[in-house]
Amino acid sequence: DEPEIVAVARETIELAYLVAVQHLAPRPRAVLILRDVLGWPAKDVAEFLGDSVNSVNSALQRARAGLRERLPAERQDWSGGEQDAGTRDLVRRFTDATVATDIPALAALLRDDVRCSMPPTPGLYVGRDAVVNDWIESGFEGMKGLRAVLTSVNRQPAVAFYLWRKREGAYLPLTIDVLRVVGGTITEIVTFHDDRFPRLGLPERLPADGTE
């Protein structure tokens, strides 16, 4: 009946939750998954990990505290589901601006406290300025030859980007941006590497003639 346990039990498998979990140390992460996700008793977890019950309980408290620091405050309002016209238009503008590598246009779509991460690569950028500076420093403005395919991940809008490869004569998978939209602005971008394309049933390549 502890409030923390109730809150975790109600948490859906959201991308932000997965991003938060990856920032936990290995043992607290393992304890959190065994206790709060799989529902194992503390005694069983302690036996499985070769540890004491007190140690397991302490690790669980640290893990829960770590999640509270990483998860956005409005997560209880997330509902997913069908996208409204405003969200579809926002995703379209995000897609167009990304393909054009237009950073000012992208920045205009972000909320002030936007969060950006690229698991499993370490690092979490919080705030529009931090995200935009990362894009500039990574040389995003100079990236040309992008194409995009709209998709969804965990009921959230997502955009799969392909990059033109002259040697192969085709657009090949690059990254997938999963967006969280709240109040008509983008509040979070989680970027995944090209190894996720097959799992989402995305094309292995896009031909040069523009057909898929």
C-alpha positions in Angstrom: 0.0 0.0 0.0 3.0 2.3 -0.1 2.4 5.3 -2.5 5.6 4.7 -4.3 4.7 1.1 -5.1 1.2 2.2 -6.3 2.8 4.8 -8.5 5.2 2.4 -10.1 2.5 -0.2 -10.6 0.4 2.3 -12.6 3.4 3.4 -14.7 3.0 2.2 -18.3 6.0 1.0 -20.3 6.9 4.4 -21.5 10.1 5.4 -23.3 10.9 8.0 -20.7 10.6 5.3 -18.0 13.1 3.1 -20.0 15.4 6.0 -20.4 15.3 6.7 -16.7 16.0 3.1 -15.8 19.1 3.0 -17.9 20.7 5.8 -15.7 20.4 3.6 -12.5 23.4 1.7 -11.3 23.2 -2.0 -12.2 22.2 -3.4 -8.8 19.5 -0.8 -8.0 18.2 -1.3 -11.5 18.0 -5.1 -11.1 16.3 -4.8 -7.7 13.8 -2.3 -9.1 12.8 -4.6 -12.0 12.6 -7.7 -9.9 10.6 -6.0 -7.1 8.4 -3.4 -8.8 8.0 -4.7 -12.3 8.0 -8.5 -11.7 6.6 -8.3 -8.2 9.2 -10.6 -6.5 9.2 -10.5 -2.7 12.3 -8.9 -1.1 13.4 -12.2 0.3 13.4 -13.9 -3.1 15.3 -11.0 -4.7 17.9 -11.1 -1.9 18.4 -14.9 -2.4 18.6 -14.5 -6.2 21.2 -11.7 -5.9 23.1 -13.3 -3.1 22.4 -10.3 -0.8 20.5 -9.4 2.4 16.9 -8.3 2.5 18.0 -5.0 4.1 20.4 -4.4 1.3 17.7 -5.1 -1.3 15.3 -2.7 0.4 18.0 0.0 0.4 18.8 -0.5 -3.2 15.1 -0.3 -4.1 14.8 3.0 -2.3 17.8 4.4 -4.2 16.3 3.2 -7.5 12.9 4.8 -6.8 14.6 8.0 -5.8 16.6 7.9 -9.1 13.5 7.4 -11.1 11.8 10.4 -9.5 14.7 12.6 -10.5 14.7 11.4 -14.1 11.0 11.1 -15.0 9.1 14.2 -16.2 6.6 15.5 -13.6 3.7 15.3 -16.0 4.1 11.6 -16.7 0.8 10.8 -14.9 -1.0 12.7 -17.6 0.4 10.7 -20.4 -2.3 8.8 -22.3 -0.9 8.0 -25.7 -3.6 6.8 -28.1 -4.8 8.5 -31.3 -3.0 11.7 -32.4 -5.1 14.8 -32.9 -4.8 17.1 -35.9 -2.5 19.5 -33.9 -0.1 16.8 -33.0 0.0 15.4 -36.6 0.8 18.9 -37.9 3.5 19.4 -35.3 5.1 16.1 -36.2 4.9 17.1 -39.9 6.7 20.4 -39.2 9.3 18.6 -37.0 9.9 16.2 -39.9 10.2 18.9 -42.5 12.6 20.9 -40.4 14.8 17.9 -39.6 15.0 16.9 -43.3 16.0 20.5 -44.1 18.4 20.6 -41.0 16.7 23.8 -40.1 17.7 24.2 -36.4 15.8 27.5 -35.8 12.6 25.9 -37.1 13.2 22.9 -34.9 13.9 25.0 -31.8 10.6 26.8 -32.3 8.8 23.5 -31.8 10.5 22.6 -28.5 9.2 23.4 -25.0 11.6 25.4 -22.8 12.3 22.3 -20.6 12.5 19.8 -23.4 14.5 16.6 -22.7 16.6 14.8 -25.3 18.4 11.5 -25.0 19.8 8.7 -27.2 19.9 5.4 -25.4 22.0 3.4 -24.8 24.4 6.3 -25.4 25.0 8.1 -22.0 23.8 11.6 -21.6 20.6 13.6 -21.1 20.1 17.1 -22.4 17.5 19.2 -20.6 16.3 22.6 -21.9 15.9 24.0 -25.4 19.3 25.7 -25.3 21.2 22.6 -24.2 19.5 20.5 -26.9 20.1 23.0 -29.7 23.7 23.5 -28.7 24.2 19.7 -28.9 22.8 19.7 -32.4 25.1 22.5 -33.5 28.2 20.9 -31.9 27.4 17.6 -33.5 27.4 19.1 -36.9 23.7 18.5 -37.6 23.4 21.6 -39.7 25.8 20.1 -42.3 24.0 16.9 -42.7 22.3 16.6 -46.0 20.4 13.9 -47.9 17.8 13.0 -45.3 14.5 11.3 -45.9 11.8 10.4 -43.4 9.1 7.8 -42.7 6.4 8.5 -40.1 5.8 5.7 -37.6 4.9 5.3 -34.0 6.6 3.7 -31.0 4.8 2.8 -27.7 1.7 4.8 -28.9 3.9 7.9 -29.4 4.6 9.6 -32.7 8.0 8.8 -34.2 10.0 9.6 -37.3 12.4 7.2 -38.9 15.2 9.1 -40.7 17.2 7.7 -43.6 20.5 9.1 -45.0 21.6 9.0 -48.6 24.5 6.7 -49.2 26.1 7.3 -52.6 28.0 4.0 -52.6 24.8 2.0 -52.1 22.7 4.3 -54.3 20.0 4.4 -51.7 18.8 6.0 -48.4 19.8 3.7 -45.5 18.5 3.7 -41.9 20.0 6.4 -39.6 17.9 7.1 -36.5 14.4 7.1 -35.1 13.2 10.1 -33.2 10.3 9.3 -30.8 8.4 12.4 -29.7 6.4 13.3 -26.7 4.0 16.1 -27.4 2.3 18.1 -24.6 0.2 21.2 -25.1 1.2 21.7 -28.7 5.0 21.6 -28.2 7.6 18.8 -28.1 8.6 18.0 -24.5 10.8 15.0 -25.2 12.9 13.5 -28.0 14.3 10.0 -27.5 16.5 9.0 -30.4 17.3 5.4 -31.2 20.0 3.9 -33.5 19.4 2.1 -36.8 19.3 -1.3 -35.2 15.7 -0.6 -34.1 14.4 -0.3 -37.7 13.8 -4.1 -38.2 11.9 -4.4 -35.0 9.5 -1.7 -36.2 9.0 -3.3 -39.6 10.6 -0.3 -41.3 12.1 -0.6 -44.8 15.8 -1.6 -45.0 16.4 1.1 -47.5 14.6 3.8 -49.5 15.5 3.9 -53.2 16.8 7.0 -54.9 13.6 7.5 -57.1 11.5 8.4 -54.1 9.4 5.3 -54.0 9.3 3.1 -50.9 
